[in-house]
Amino acid sequence: MPDPDIASRFDEIYDSTSKAVLGYITAKCGRTADINDIFQDVYLELYQVLKKRGADYVKDSGAFVMQITKQKLARHYSLMERLRMFVSMTVSNEDGEAVELLDFDIEEFRVEDFAVDRTLLDSAKEFIRSKPEDIKRVFYLYYDLDMKIPEVAQMLGISESNVKNKLYRTLKELRALLN
C-alpha cells in the first residue's frame, strides 16, 4: 500500500508543476507524438524518487521537477539519435513511399472511429502531421489538452495573434482539402 505522505506530496508537486512541465516539454520536444511519453516519464521518476528518499526529500519542487524534465528530454533525444545510427528508421507504406518508423502510429481503438468517417479522419490527421512542429504544438495544446488561446500563447512564448493565425490558417487549409 502506498505511503499516504508520499502520495500527498506527489499530488502537491504534480498540481504545482504539471502545467509548466507540459509547456516546457511541448516547447522543446522535437515531435509532438513524444510529448505524453516524456511527460509521464518525468512524473514516474518523481514518484520513484519520493518513494526511495521520502516525502520530504524534495525542497524546491519546481526546480527539482524541471531538472528531471530536462534530463528526460536529453535522454530521449540522445537515444533516438543513437538508434538512428544503427537501425534503419524507415519502412515502406502501401504506396511504396518511405515513411519514418518513428512517425508510424499503431492503430488504436477510439470512439471517434465510429463518430466520423475513418477516411476523412485519417486525411485530417495526416494533414496535421505534415505541418511544421510549431503548428502541431498549437493544435496539440488547443485541441488535445483543451487549452484556451491565451494559455497556448503563454505556454509557447508567442503572441495570441500568432496562435490564432496558425490555428485559423491551418483549419482553412484543412477545410479546403477535405471539401
ChimeraX attribute file (.defattr): number of C-alpha atoms within 10 A of each C-alpha:
attribute: neighborCount
match mode: 1-to-1
recipient: residues
	/A:1	3
	/A:2	7
	/A:3	10
	/A:4	10
	/A:5	14
	/A:6	20
	/A:7	15
	/A:8	12
	/A:9	18
	/A:10	20
	/A:11	13
	/A:12	12
	/A:13	20
	/A:14	18
	/A:15	10
	/A:16	13
	/A:17	17
	/A:18	17
	/A:19	12
	/A:20	14
	/A:21	23
	/A:22	19
	/A:23	20
	/A:24	19
	/A:25	22
	/A:26	26
	/A:27	18
	/A:28	14
	/A:29	19
	/A:30	15
	/A:31	16
	/A:32	21
	/A:33	17
	/A:34	16
	/A:35	21
	/A:36	13
	/A:37	11
	/A:38	22
	/A:39	19
	/A:40	12
	/A:41	15
	/A:42	22
	/A:43	19
	/A:44	12
	/A:45	15
	/A:46	21
	/A:47	21
	/A:48	12
	/A:49	15
	/A:50	19
	/A:51	17
	/A:52	11
	/A:53	12
	/A:54	15
	/A:55	19
	/A:56	10
	/A:57	12
	/A:58	18
	/A:59	9
	/A:60	9
	/A:61	18
	/A:62	16
	/A:63	12
	/A:64	14
	/A:65	22
	/A:66	18
	/A:67	12
	/A:68	17
	/A:69	23
	/A:70	17
	/A:71	12
	/A:72	19
	/A:73	22
	/A:74	13
	/A:75	13
	/A:76	15
	/A:77	14
	/A:78	12
	/A:79	11
	/A:80	13
	/A:81	11
	/A:82	10
	/A:83	12
	/A:84	12
	/A:85	9
	/A:86	8
	/A:87	8
	/A:88	10
	/A:89	15
	/A:90	15
	/A:91	14
	/A:92	11
	/A:93	11
	/A:94	7
	/A:95	6
	/A:96	8
	/A:97	10
	/A:98	12
	/A:99	13
	/A:100	13
	/A:101	12
	/A:102	13
	/A:103	12
	/A:104	12
	/A:105	8
	/A:106	6
	/A:107	6
	/A:108	7
	/A:109	8
	/A:110	8
	/A:111	8
	/A:112	10
	/A:113	13
	/A:114	9
	/A:115	9
	/A:116	11
	/A:117	10
	/A:118	12
	/A:119	10
	/A:120	12
	/A:121	15
	/A:122	13
	/A:123	14
	/A:124	17
	/A:125	12
	/A:126	11
	/A:127	15
	/A:128	18
	/A:129	16
	/A:130	11
	/A:131	12
	/A:132	10
	/A:133	17
	/A:134	17
	/A:135	18
	/A:136	20
	/A:137	24
	/A:138	25
	/A:139	22
	/A:140	19
	/A:141	22
	/A:142	17
	/A:143	11
	/A:144	10
	/A:145	10
	/A:146	12
	/A:147	16
	/A:148	12
	/A:149	19
	/A:150	14
	/A:151	16
	/A:152	24
	/A:153	19
	/A:154	13
	/A:155	20
	/A:156	18
	/A:157	11
	/A:158	12
	/A:159	14
	/A:160	16
	/A:161	12
	/A:162	13
	/A:163	22
	/A:164	16
	/A:165	13
	/A:166	16
	/A:167	17
	/A:168	12
	/A:169	11
	/A:170	17
	/A:171	15
	/A:172	10
	/A:173	11
	/A:174	16
	/A:175	11
	/A:176	9
	/A:177	11
	/A:178	11
	/A:179	6
